[in-house]
Amino acid sequence: MNAIAQITHELAQRDAPDSPAACMHIAETLAAATDRQESALAALIGRVDASGEMRRWGLPSTQAWLRTRLGMRDTRAKERITLARQRHRLPRVTERLAAGELSYGYASTVADAVARLDDADCASAESLLLDMVGQGFSAGKVASFGRRIRDVIAERDGTDKPDAESRRGYARSWVTSTRSLDGGRYVKGWLNAEDAAVWDGTLAPLAKPAGTDDRRDLSERTAAALTGVLAGGHRATKVTVICDLDTLTGGAAPGRLTDGTPIPAEQVRRIALSAGVSPLLLGRGHVPLYLGQRVRFATPAQRQVLETLYPTCAVQGCEVPGTLCEVDHVTGWALGAPTDIDRLALCCGWHNRFKHTNAEQMNIVRDSTGRHIYRVLPPPDAHGPPVHLAQAA
């Protein structure tokens, strides 16, 4: 690694030769060497991806690690993750890439083509696509062929049949969901025109890029929007008593139930903390901001205030927009924290779970605007932050 770092540093300092022919030769040689380095990089990424090491550093995914630590664009990161995850299923591709007999462009193209195939079809696809490479087809042509590789295999084997979705028809909407071995979930489905309109009207506004720095693709933004909608549930308590803060602290103003029934102030104070009763305290303009400990979910009014304070997730460096985040109890609702506006923050779903399972790694401070800032600390057994590949050399 030290030798590679030194050589690449020296090459970067040199000017290109005057001879265009020499430049072509050197570029082809350098590209071949770079492809072999990509083989080593894929092995390293695969190990990190399989172990989940990046999560100990507060990074929700391998893609986030490559984007944040290695400075990769989303498309480049996804390409390398796909190759890293498919290496063990592509022995010939892996061997030829490491030996310099196959370019990284071809290797990543084959990996992408087999990512959705089972092991049996994967072996067939690898053979078919490498044959195309041997015949001199361009990487673009191989990619086009790879996109319909499942159909090609079915045609070759005589097993080409309409899929279950096609047989189902398109009149009624349907959704299927299966859980993966790592606890995730695959979701697949079809929405008819009416349901698709509801989908678009609900998720499309939430799935828009948060700004010029939002590097998530549409699929990621849509998933975040859907999760944000599903996470915005509400659980009603048996009784809700609505009152001003002054009433609970000795004032004479009566409270009321949600149906308008008046409750004397003295009775409000006596029953407000009873089991099954939620005291809903009103802020300026009678906007409910303080809900106490009996209510877990924030109100729309509270969320509106929080979205003003938190344009993005409260975790420093996280770019998930606040509109797609979950309302988080800063000190934990299960630990007794009330659902009060000054005890809440917006946190993306991944960091919300990370915070509650790795509390020792989360440093929380509050700035002058009342906004809580979450900072992810290194894992307890770490001696320093991860470094770039070149620095590791």
C-alpha positions as CSV (number, residue, x, y, z in Angstrom):
1,M,0.0,0.0,0.0
2,N,2.9,2.4,0.8
3,A,4.4,1.7,-2.6
4,I,1.1,2.3,-4.4
5,A,0.6,5.6,-2.6
6,Q,4.2,6.7,-3.4
7,I,3.9,5.7,-7.1
8,T,0.5,7.3,-7.7
9,H,1.7,10.5,-5.9
10,E,4.7,10.7,-8.3
11,L,2.5,10.0,-11.3
12,A,0.1,12.7,-10.3
13,Q,2.9,15.3,-10.2
14,R,4.2,14.5,-13.7
15,D,3.0,16.3,-16.9
16,A,1.6,14.1,-19.7
17,P,4.1,13.3,-22.4
18,D,4.2,15.4,-25.5
19,S,3.6,12.3,-27.7
20,P,-0.1,11.4,-28.0
21,A,0.8,7.9,-28.9
22,A,2.8,7.6,-25.7
23,C,-0.1,9.0,-23.8
24,M,-2.4,6.3,-25.2
25,H,0.0,3.6,-24.3
26,I,0.6,4.9,-20.7
27,A,-3.2,5.5,-20.2
28,E,-4.0,1.9,-21.2
29,T,-1.3,0.5,-18.9
30,L,-2.4,2.7,-16.0
31,A,-6.1,1.8,-16.6
32,A,-5.2,-1.9,-16.5
33,A,-3.3,-1.4,-13.2
34,T,-6.3,0.6,-11.9
35,D,-8.6,-2.3,-12.7
36,R,-6.5,-4.7,-10.6
37,Q,-6.7,-2.1,-7.7
38,E,-10.5,-2.2,-8.2
39,S,-10.4,-5.9,-7.5
40,A,-8.6,-5.3,-4.2
41,L,-11.0,-2.4,-3.4
42,A,-14.0,-4.7,-4.1
43,A,-12.7,-7.2,-1.6
44,L,-12.2,-4.6,1.1
45,I,-15.6,-3.1,0.5
46,G,-17.2,-6.5,0.6
47,R,-15.7,-7.2,4.0
48,V,-16.8,-3.9,5.5
49,D,-20.3,-4.4,3.9
50,A,-20.7,-7.9,5.2
51,S,-19.6,-7.0,8.7
52,G,-21.6,-3.8,9.1
53,E,-18.5,-2.0,10.5
54,M,-19.6,1.3,9.1
55,R,-22.7,1.3,11.4
56,R,-20.5,1.4,14.5
57,W,-19.3,4.8,13.2
58,G,-22.8,6.2,12.8
59,L,-23.0,5.6,9.0
60,P,-26.3,3.9,8.1
61,S,-25.0,2.0,5.0
62,T,-22.0,1.0,2.9
63,Q,-23.1,3.5,0.4
64,A,-23.1,6.3,3.0
65,W,-19.6,5.2,4.0
66,L,-18.3,5.4,0.4
67,R,-20.0,8.7,-0.2
68,T,-18.8,10.3,3.1
69,R,-15.4,8.8,3.7
70,L,-14.2,8.1,0.1
71,G,-15.9,10.9,-1.6
72,M,-17.7,8.8,-4.2
73,R,-20.8,9.9,-6.1
74,D,-23.9,7.7,-5.6
75,T,-23.6,6.0,-9.0
76,R,-20.0,5.1,-8.4
77,A,-20.6,3.9,-4.9
78,K,-23.5,1.7,-6.0
79,E,-21.4,0.2,-8.8
80,R,-18.7,-0.8,-6.4
81,I,-21.0,-2.2,-3.8
82,T,-22.7,-4.4,-6.4
83,L,-19.4,-5.8,-7.5
84,A,-18.3,-6.4,-3.9
85,R,-21.5,-8.2,-3.1
86,Q,-21.4,-10.4,-6.2
87,R,-17.7,-11.4,-6.2
88,H,-18.3,-14.7,-4.5
89,R,-20.9,-15.7,-7.1
90,L,-18.7,-14.7,-10.0
91,P,-15.5,-16.8,-9.6
92,R,-14.4,-16.4,-13.3
93,V,-15.0,-12.6,-13.3
94,T,-13.2,-12.2,-9.9
95,E,-10.2,-14.2,-11.1
96,R,-9.9,-12.4,-14.4
97,L,-10.3,-9.0,-12.9
98,A,-7.5,-9.7,-10.3
99,A,-5.3,-11.0,-13.0
100,G,-5.7,-7.9,-15.2
101,E,-7.5,-10.0,-18.0
102,L,-10.9,-8.2,-17.5
103,S,-11.5,-4.5,-17.2
104,Y,-13.4,-3.1,-14.3
105,G,-16.1,-1.8,-16.7
106,Y,-16.9,-5.3,-17.8
107,A,-16.7,-6.8,-14.3
108,S,-19.1,-4.3,-12.9
109,T,-21.5,-4.8,-15.8
110,V,-21.7,-8.5,-15.3
111,A,-22.1,-8.0,-11.5
112,D,-25.0,-5.7,-12.1
113,A,-26.6,-8.1,-14.5
114,V,-26.6,-11.1,-12.1
115,A,-27.5,-9.2,-8.9
116,R,-31.2,-10.2,-9.3
117,L,-30.6,-13.8,-10.4
118,D,-30.5,-17.0,-8.3
119,D,-27.2,-18.9,-8.1
120,A,-28.1,-21.3,-10.9
121,D,-29.0,-18.6,-13.3
122,C,-26.0,-16.5,-12.1
123,A,-23.6,-19.2,-13.3
124,S,-25.3,-19.3,-16.7
125,A,-25.3,-15.5,-17.0
126,E,-21.6,-15.2,-16.1
127,S,-20.8,-17.7,-18.9
128,L,-23.0,-16.0,-21.4
129,L,-21.8,-12.5,-20.7
130,L,-18.1,-13.4,-20.6
131,D,-18.5,-15.1,-24.0
132,M,-19.8,-11.8,-25.3
133,V,-16.8,-10.0,-23.8
134,G,-14.6,-12.5,-25.6
135,Q,-16.3,-11.8,-28.9
136,G,-15.4,-8.1,-28.5
137,F,-18.8,-6.6,-27.6
138,S,-18.5,-3.3,-25.9
139,A,-19.4,-2.9,-22.2
140,G,-22.5,-1.0,-23.3
141,K,-23.7,-3.8,-25.4
142,V,-23.0,-6.3,-22.7
143,A,-25.0,-4.1,-20.3
144,S,-27.9,-4.0,-22.7
145,F,-27.8,-7.8,-23.0
146,G,-27.4,-8.2,-19.2
147,R,-30.6,-6.2,-18.6
148,R,-32.6,-9.0,-20.3
149,I,-30.4,-11.9,-19.2
150,R,-33.2,-13.6,-17.4
151,D,-35.3,-13.7,-20.5
152,V,-32.4,-14.9,-22.6
153,I,-31.8,-17.8,-20.1
154,A,-35.5,-18.7,-20.1
155,E,-35.6,-18.7,-23.9
156,R,-32.5,-20.9,-24.1
157,D,-33.8,-23.4,-21.6
158,G,-37.3,-23.4,-23.0
159,T,-38.8,-22.3,-19.6
160,D,-40.1,-18.9,-20.8
161,K,-43.5,-18.5,-19.0
162,P,-45.6,-15.4,-18.0
163,D,-44.6,-14.3,-14.6
164,A,-47.1,-14.3,-11.7
165,E,-47.7,-10.6,-11.9
166,S,-48.6,-10.7,-15.6
167,R,-51.1,-13.5,-14.9
168,R,-52.7,-11.6,-12.1
169,G,-53.8,-8.8,-14.3
170,Y,-53.9,-5.0,-13.8
171,A,-57.4,-4.2,-12.6
172,R,-56.7,-4.5,-8.9
173,S,-53.7,-3.2,-6.8
174,W,-51.6,-5.7,-4.9
175,V,-48.5,-5.7,-2.7
176,T,-46.3,-8.6,-1.6
177,S,-43.7,-8.3,1.1
178,T,-41.1,-10.8,2.3
179,R,-38.5,-10.5,5.0
180,S,-34.8,-10.9,4.2
181,L,-32.3,-12.9,6.4
182,D,-30.8,-9.7,7.7
183,G,-34.1,-8.3,9.0
184,G,-34.9,-6.1,6.0
185,R,-37.9,-6.4,3.8
186,Y,-38.5,-6.8,0.1
187,V,-41.6,-5.0,-1.2
188,K,-43.1,-5.6,-4.6
189,G,-46.4,-4.6,-6.1
190,W,-48.7,-3.0,-8.6
191,L,-51.0,-0.1,-8.2
192,N,-53.9,0.6,-10.6
193,A,-54.5,4.1,-11.9
194,E,-56.6,5.3,-9.0
195,D,-54.3,4.0,-6.3
196,A,-51.2,5.2,-8.3
197,A,-52.7,8.7,-8.2
198,V,-53.0,8.5,-4.4
199,W,-49.4,7.2,-4.2
200,D,-48.1,10.1,-6.4
201,G,-50.1,12.7,-4.6
202,T,-48.8,11.6,-1.2
203,L,-45.2,10.6,-1.8
204,A,-44.1,12.7,-4.8
205,P,-44.0,16.0,-2.8
206,L,-42.0,14.2,0.0
207,A,-39.6,12.5,-2.4
208,K,-38.3,15.6,-4.0
209,P,-34.6,16.4,-3.5
210,A,-33.9,18.3,-0.4
211,G,-31.6,20.6,-2.2
212,T,-28.5,20.6,-4.5
213,D,-26.6,18.6,-1.9
214,D,-29.2,15.8,-1.7
215,R,-27.3,13.0,-3.4
216,R,-29.9,10.3,-2.9
217,D,-31.5,8.9,-6.0
218,L,-35.3,8.8,-6.6
219,S,-35.6,5.2,-5.2
220,E,-33.9,6.2,-1.9
221,R,-36.0,9.4,-1.6
222,T,-39.2,7.5,-2.3
223,A,-38.4,4.8,0.3
224,A,-37.6,7.6,2.8
225,A,-40.9,9.3,2.0
226,L,-42.9,6.1,2.4
227,T,-41.1,5.3,5.7
228,G,-41.8,8.8,7.0
229,V,-45.5,8.5,6.2
230,L,-45.7,5.1,7.9
231,A,-43.9,6.4,10.9
232,G,-46.3,9.3,11.4
233,G,-48.9,7.3,13.2
234,H,-51.0,8.4,16.2
235,R,-52.2,6.5,19.2
236,A,-55.1,7.9,21.1
237,T,-55.3,7.6,24.8
238,K,-58.6,7.0,26.7
239,V,-59.2,10.6,27.7
240,T,-57.5,13.8,26.7
241,V,-57.8,16.9,29.0
242,I,-57.1,20.2,27.2
243,C,-55.9,23.0,29.4
244,D,-53.5,26.0,29.7
245,L,-50.2,25.6,31.4
246,D,-51.5,28.1,34.1
247,T,-54.3,25.8,35.0
248,L,-51.9,23.0,35.9
249,T,-49.8,25.4,38.0
250,G,-52.7,26.7,40.1
251,G,-54.7,28.9,37.7
252,A,-58.5,29.1,37.6
253,A,-59.1,28.7,33.9
254,P,-61.2,25.6,33.3
255,G,-60.0,22.8,31.0
256,R,-62.1,20.8,28.6
257,L,-62.4,17.4,27.0
258,T,-62.0,16.9,23.3
259,D,-65.8,17.0,22.8
260,G,-66.0,20.4,24.4
261,T,-67.2,19.3,27.9
262,P,-65.8,21.9,30.4
263,I,-63.7,20.6,33.4
264,P,-63.1,22.8,36.5
265,A,-59.5,23.7,37.0
266,E,-59.3,21.9,40.3
267,Q,-60.6,18.7,38.7
268,V,-58.2,19.2,35.8
269,R,-55.2,19.2,38.2
270,R,-56.5,16.2,40.0
271,I,-57.1,14.0,37.0
272,A,-54.4,15.3,34.6
273,L,-51.8,12.7,35.6
274,S,-54.2,9.8,36.1
275,A,-53.8,6.6,34.2
276,G,-55.3,6.8,30.7
277,V,-55.5,10.6,30.8
278,S,-53.3,12.9,28.6
279,P,-52.9,16.5,29.6
280,L,-52.7,18.5,26.4
281,L,-51.1,21.8,27.2
282,L,-51.7,24.8,24.9
283,G,-49.0,27.3,23.8
284,R,-49.5,30.7,22.2
285,G,-52.7,30.9,20.1
286,H,-53.9,27.7,21.8
287,V,-51.5,25.6,19.7
288,P,-50.8,22.3,21.5
289,L,-47.1,22.0,22.2
290,Y,-46.9,20.1,25.5
291,L,-48.5,16.7,25.7
292,G,-46.9,15.1,28.7
293,Q,-45.7,11.6,29.0
294,R,-49.0,9.8,28.4
295,V,-48.9,10.7,24.6
296,R,-46.1,9.3,22.6
297,F,-46.6,10.9,19.2
298,A,-46.2,14.6,18.4
299,T,-49.0,16.7,17.0
300,P,-49.0,18.3,13.6
301,A,-48.5,21.6,15.2
302,Q,-45.4,20.4,17.1
303,R,-44.0,18.8,13.9
304,Q,-44.5,22.1,12.1
305,V,-42.4,23.8,14.7
306,L,-39.7,21.1,14.6
307,E,-39.5,21.2,10.8
308,T,-38.7,24.9,11.2
309,L,-35.9,24.2,13.6
310,Y,-34.6,21.1,11.8
311,P,-34.2,21.4,8.0
312,T,-32.3,18.1,8.2
313,C,-31.8,15.3,10.7
314,A,-30.5,16.4,14.1
315,V,-27.4,14.2,13.6
316,Q,-24.5,16.4,12.5
317,G,-23.6,15.6,8.9
318,C,-26.8,13.7,8.1
319,E,-28.5,15.1,5.0
320,V,-32.0,13.5,5.3
321,P,-34.4,16.4,5.1
322,G,-36.5,17.1,8.2
323,T,-39.7,16.6,6.4
324,L,-38.8,12.9,6.0
325,C,-37.5,12.5,9.6
326,E,-39.2,11.0,12.6
327,V,-39.9,12.9,15.8
328,D,-37.5,11.8,18.4
329,H,-37.7,12.2,22.2
330,V,-34.3,13.5,23.0
331,T,-34.0,11.7,26.3
332,G,-36.2,8.8,25.3
333,W,-40.0,8.5,25.7
334,A,-39.7,5.1,27.3
335,L,-37.4,6.6,30.0
336,G,-40.1,9.0,31.0
337,A,-39.4,12.0,28.7
338,P,-42.6,14.0,28.0
339,T,-43.8,14.8,24.5
340,D,-43.0,18.5,24.9
341,I,-41.7,20.7,22.2
342,D,-38.4,21.4,24.0
343,R,-37.8,17.7,24.5
344,L,-38.2,16.7,20.9
345,A,-36.0,16.7,17.8
346,L,-36.2,15.4,14.2
347,C,-34.1,12.4,13.5
348,C,-34.0,10.1,10.4
349,G,-35.2,6.6,10.9
350,W,-31.8,5.0,10.8
351,H,-30.1,7.4,13.2
352,N,-33.1,7.3,15.5
353,R,-32.6,3.5,16.0
354,F,-28.8,4.0,16.2
355,K,-29.2,6.6,18.9
356,H,-31.3,4.3,21.1
357,T,-29.1,1.2,20.6
358,N,-25.8,3.1,20.9
359,A,-26.5,5.8,23.5
360,E,-22.9,5.9,24.6
361,Q,-21.9,7.1,21.1
362,M,-24.4,10.0,20.9
363,N,-23.3,13.3,22.3
364,I,-26.3,15.8,22.4
365,V,-26.0,19.5,22.9
366,R,-28.5,22.3,22.5
367,D,-27.6,25.5,20.7
368,S,-28.8,29.0,21.3
369,T,-31.8,28.5,19.0
370,G,-33.1,25.7,21.1
371,R,-32.1,23.1,18.5
372,H,-30.6,19.8,19.7
373,I,-27.4,18.8,17.9
374,Y,-26.6,15.1,17.9
375,R,-22.9,14.2,17.3
376,V,-21.9,10.6,16.7
377,L,-18.8,9.6,18.7
378,P,-16.4,6.8,17.6
379,P,-17.1,3.3,18.8
380,P,-15.8,2.7,22.4
381,D,-13.1,0.3,21.1
382,A,-11.8,2.6,18.3
383,H,-8.6,4.5,18.5
384,G,-9.3,7.0,15.7
385,P,-11.7,7.7,12.8
386,P,-11.6,5.6,9.6
387,V,-9.1,7.0,7.1
388,H,-9.1,7.1,3.3
389,L,-7.6,4.2,1.5
390,A,-4.7,6.3,0.4
391,Q,-4.1,7.5,4.0
392,A,-4.2,3.9,5.2
393,A,-1.2,3.2,3.1
